[in-house]
Amino acid sequence: MSRLEDHPDIATLGDLYSRFPEPFLKVSPLGHEIMRGDAPLTPAERELVAAYVSALNGCGYCHGIHAEVARVFGVDADLLAALADDPDSAPVEARMRPILALARQLTEAPARMTDAHAQAVRDAGWDDRAVVFTVAVTAYFNMMNRLVEGFGLVHSDANAARAGAFLAGAGYLGMRNAAAARAEREG
């Protein structure tokens, strides 16, 4: 349930975005560019990072949704569960390990980021754009996790399945457009 006394019925980001279109509808285009724009990481890899960051932050709402999107895009559900339980022993593709290590460092101790984190990504065969998108996905989901937790949105398997399927198909702009239409109807 929402932490907003006047709006206790806000249960999802869609509810929040439609109830308070300014400023929240502005974050979806940013999310779309980061998560679906042209990038060296596939949408599945970016959703994997999003789910991982959300798990690190203990944000069940975002983890559930983005694990579902990643699964729809072909990421193995067992890998997602293993990453949430024990990232160090999860069966992650070698090339993704430095991406996830950078995301973890930026999430858990951003002031202790070093050039070595970016260099490890390059050493694994990625270019600087992979560093850029890893930082962008990580930063975006740290922000989204804090929005969700700050407003008290609660994870449910049903919402994760519904929202994950919607995001996988319609993308972040689809979510924005649906919330904007709802805001207009509810006026």
C-alpha positions, 0 to 999 in steps of 0.5 A: 500500500502507498505511503501517501495518506491521501492516495492509499490505493496507489499499488503500482508504478502505473498507479503512481504515474497516472496519479502524479503524471508530473514529474513521473511520466518524464522518467519513462522516456529515459528508461526506454532509451537506456533499456531499449535504445541502441546499445552493446548490451542486448535488452535481455542483458540490460534487464538482467542487470536491472533485476540484479541491481533490484535484488541487491537493493532488496527491491522485490517489486522491481526485481520481480518485474524485471526478472520476468522481463529478462525471462521473457527475453530468454534469460534463464529463470534459474540464473536470475534466482541464483544471482539473487541468492548468491551472485558470486556462485551464480552460473553467469556467462564469463563476459557478463561477470565484470558487467555485474561486478561494476553494477554491484560496486556502483550499487553498494559502494559508489564512492569506491568505484575505480578505473579497474571496474571499467577496465575489467569490462573492456578486458572481457571484450566490451567497449566503452559503450558497454561501460556507459550502458552498465552505469546508466542501467545501474543508476536508473534502477537504483533511482527506480528502486528508491521510488518504489520503496519510498512510496511503499509499493509492494511486490506481488507475483501477479503484478510482476507477471502482468507488468513484466509481460507488458514491459517486454512487449510494449516497452517503457514508452508503452508503460508511459503512454498507458499511464498518460492515457489513464491520467487523462481519463481520470483527469 
